[in-house]
Amino acid sequence: METTVLRCTNCGAPLPKLQPDEEWIRCEYCGFLNKVVDATCYIEKLRSEVEKWIRELLPSGIAFATVKDVGARHQIFQSLIKPKLLITRANMRAKYLQY
């Protein structure tokens, strides 16, 4: 796993160098214990969930991989996907604001 400079999620200070097979790292400045997560696995999982969610929003039978016209893609997004996204976003925001 490739690591970059990590920062404390509590105070933002740089964290000490990560040792192999270490899952937790303590901040030298504030003492906060930070969990180390492999971002590439998380991003891949998130990407697959978003792709699945978009496929559920789209009407069946539309093959978007074959649509090379940017204008057509934009029109498909504006007329089919964006309205559903706005409704879903509003519902999620309403649920979040309830708590």
Secondary structure, 3 states (H helix, E strand, C coil): CCCCCCECCCCCCECCCCCCCCCEEECCCCCCEEECCCHHHHHHHHHHHHHHHHHHHCCCCCCHHHCCCHHHHHHHHHHHHHHHHHHHHHHHHHHHHHC
